Structure formats: C-alpha cells, structure tokens
Amino acid sequence: MSKITLAYAQLLNLLENGVFPDRSRLPPERDLALKLNVGRSTLRKALCLLEAEGRIWRHVGKGTFVGGPPHVNGGAILQQTPLISPAEVMEARLTVEPVIASTAALRATDEDIDYLRHCLDKSENAADWETYELWDGTLHRSVAKATHNGLLLCVLETINTIRQRKEWGQLRQHALNAERHQTYCSQHRAVVEAITGRNAQRAAALMQQHISTVMQNMIAVPGADQDAATIDINPPQLHTDTL
C-alpha cells in the first residue's frame, strides 16, 4: 500500500467514524500531517482524492471542510424542469463554460493551477471509465472554482446535478472510447495551459472547442435521441495501468 493510499484510508476512517463531523473544518495541514505521521505532500494528495470524491471541500484562505461545498439546490431546479434534454444541457455548457475558462485565466492562483495540473494527470492516467469521469468532473469544477466567483460555480454545479442522472451517465459512458479519451485529455491540457498563460480569449475558445467535441460525440451515439436509460453497455477500459 502506497503512502498516499494509506493516508487516504486513515483520513476516510476519521471522516466515517465522525472524528471530523460533517461541515466541520479539518485541522491545519501541519497538525493533520503530524496526527497521521505522513509528510505534507502525501497528505495534500490524499486530500485531493477525498475532494475529488466530494467528501471534503477547500475554501482558499479559510481551510478544508468536511462534506461538499454549499451550492444552489440543483435538485429543486431539476424537479421544476424534469424534461431537460442532453442537447439543452450541452448548449448551456457551451454558453457558460467558455466564460468560466476565460475568467479563470484572469483569476486563478498558483495553487488553483497546481490542482488543475493534478486533475489532468489523474484523468490522463485513468484506468477505467468511472475514474476518468471522476477526474473529468473534478477538473471542470476546479476551473470554475479558479474563477473565485461563487455564482459561476453554482451555475456549473446546477448543470452537474442534472448530469448525475443515471441515463446521462450511460449516455456519456457509451460515447467514450480510448481514442476520444485521448482527445479530451489533450483538449483539457490545452485549456489549462491557456489558463496558466493568462490567455483568457484562448482559454474560452479552447473550452468551447472541447465542449463542442463532447457534444458531437454524444449526438453520434446510437439511440442518443431515444431514452438513454435503455442503453446497456460495459464500461470501456481506457488504459491497463492503475492510478
């Protein structure tokens, strides 16, 4: 068991046993690293895994908190508009996410960019569809967090709430293969490089290109214009290596 995996397991045990209750703030990294007897670099990577799983969230300048970040009640919105189609969601993403990327290019901190690169590495080395989906979603959410605009993050979280529906997962799963995984990862890296270079216009254009590519691939899925919940497939294996 690697040091990161061990630290992750220790943290998860503390969370599940209520040592750190929901919505409570975790101790400073220095104290937590001493408590777990691990280095701070190892601790940060373990915390990143927990954040990607939605078990904790970080507020720059305030600390790390147990549970997911507070956001708009996307479930309530979904109840009011239950017939939102995949095409409508992708159109919304095409409108919102380029703006998010351009804003992130202007406001992202060095810490934000380091975490975006971490998400890139994890998504590129994903061993299976579920792992890629986890880090793909975390990457897009982290770009929104890098805007330091709570409302933009809330808008993206609302879209993501709709995308968590079962039929959506099956549709995205069916649209993904090894070739497209490579394409998406290359597009992600280009967006992050534009954000790193503070090129807002390029970041927006590259994000629009990425969302357009995903949209086209989803439309090309057999039966995509039907009930996506009827699609029954096995998750494609992207790589044989593990995280």
N, C-alpha and C positions, 0 to 999 in steps of 0.2 A: 504494500500500500504506500503510495507516494505521500510526501509531507502535506501537499495541498489537499489530497483526498482525506487524510487523517484529520487535518484542521477543519475541513468541511464537515466531517462526521461529528466532530466534537461540538462545533457550533450548532449543527442541526439538532443534536441531542439537548443542548441547552435551551433551544427555542421550543422544542416539542415537550420538554418537561416543565416549561413555564418559568424557568430561571429568569428569562427575559420575556415578560408578558407582551402580548400584542399591543402595539402603539407605544411601547416604552423605548427609550433611547439606549443604545448599546454603550458600554464604557469606551473611553478613548482607545484608539488602536494600540498605543503603548501599553496600557493596562491589560487590554484583552490579549495581546500577544504574550505577555508575561503569564497570564492566567492559563493559557493553552500551551505554554512552553514552546512557542514557534516564533520564527522571525516575522518581522512586519511585512516583508514582501510576500511570504507564504500566506499570511493572514489576509492580505488585500486580495489575493487571487481566490481564496476560499470565500471571501465576502462577495466577490464578483459573481461566483457561481450561485450563491444564495439570492443575490439581487436579480440575476437573470431568471431565476425560478419564481420571482415575485414574493419571496419570503422576507426580504428586507428592502429598504429604500434609503437613499442617501440625499441629504439636503446640504448643499455646499455651504459651509460656514456654520451649520447648526448641528451636524452629526449624522449618525446612522440610526435608523428606526426600524422596529420590528413590524412586519406586515407590508402591504403595498402602499404606494403613495396615495394621498387623498386626491380624488378626481371627480369629475362630473359623473352623475349617475347615468352611465350609458345604458344600463338595463332598462331604466324608465323610458328613455328615448326609444329603445328598441320595441317596447310594448306599445308605444304610441304609433310607431311606423313599422309594423311587423313584416311588411312586404317589400322591404328594401332589397333590391336585386344586386348581384355581384357587379353588374355594369355600373350601377349607381354608386356603389362604394368605390370602385376604381376611378370613376370620374371625380369623386370627392378627393381621393388621394392625389390625382393629377393636379387638382386645384390647390390643395393645402401643402403637400409635402415639398414641392419646389420652393415655396415661400419659407418653409421651415428650414430647408437646407441653406438657403441664402442668408437667413437670419443667423443661423448657427455659425456660418463663415465669418460673420462680423463679431460674434459674442462669445464663441467657445473659448474656454480657458485651456491651459496646458493639460490640466487634469481631465477635462472633457475629452480632449483629443487622444490622450493616452488610453482612455477607456474605449473610445471608438476603435482604435487600433487593436485593442484586446478582443473586442467583438468580431472584428474582421478575421483575426487569426482563428478564433473558435468556429466561426461559420465556415471558413475555408477548409478546416480540418474535420468537419462534422462527419461522423461515421454512419449516420443514418438520417432519414427524413425528419424524425422528431427532433433530433439535436440541431439540425440546421434551422428548423422552424423556430426553435427556442432562441437561438442567437441572431437569426434574421430579425425577429420581432424586437429583441433587445437592442439591436443596432439602430433600427428606425426610431425606437423610443428614445434612445440615447442622443440621437441627433436632435430630437425635439427638446430634450432636457437641456441640450447645449445652447438653445436659444435663450434660456433663462426668462422665458415668457410662459407663465403658468397657464394662460388661456390657450395658447397654441398647443401645449402639452395636453390639455383637457380635450381639445378637438380631436387630436390623434388618438387619445385613449378611447374616445367615444367610437371612432371608426374601428379600433381594435376590438372593442367589445362585440361589435357586430361580426367581425371576422373570426371570433372564437366559436361561433355556432358550428355544430357538428358537420353540416353539409358544406360549409365553407372549407373546413379542414380537409374534407375528402376531395373537394374540387382542386385546392392548391396542391395536395398530395399527388393527384393524378396528372397535374400539369408540370411536375418536376421530374427531371431526369439528370443524369450525370453531366451532360453537355450544358443544360440550362443552369445547373448549379454552378458550373464554372463561369458561365456568362454573368450570372447575377453577382457572384463574388467579385469578378473583375469590375463590374459597374459600381458595386459598393465601394471598392477600394478607390476608384476614380473620384467618387463623391467625397470620400473622407480626405483625399489628397487636396481637392479643391477647397474644402473647409480649412484644412491645415494651412493652405496657401493664402487664406483670407480672400479668396476669389468668389464673391457672392454670386455674380452672374453665372459663372461656370458651374458652381455648385447647384444652382437652380436648374440649369439646362441638363446637367448630368442626372439629377434626380428625376426630372421629367422623362428623360430617355429611359431610365430604369423602370419607372412605373409603367410607361407605355409598353415596354418589352414584356413585363409580367402580365399586363392586361391582354396583350395579343396572344400570349401562350395559353392563358386561361380560356380565351374565346375559342382557341383551336382544339380544346379538349372535347372528345366525342361526348355528346349528350349534355354539353355545358348549358344549352338553352332549356334543358329539362330540369327535373328535380335532382339537384346534386346529391341528395341523400341516398339515391338509388345506386350510386357508383360504388362498386365493391372491388377494391384492388389491394395489393400488398405494398407496403412502403418500399420504394426503391432504395437500394444501397448505393450511397454516393462514393464512399471510399472503404477500404478494408482496414485502415489504421484506426486507432482509438484516440480519444481526447487525451 
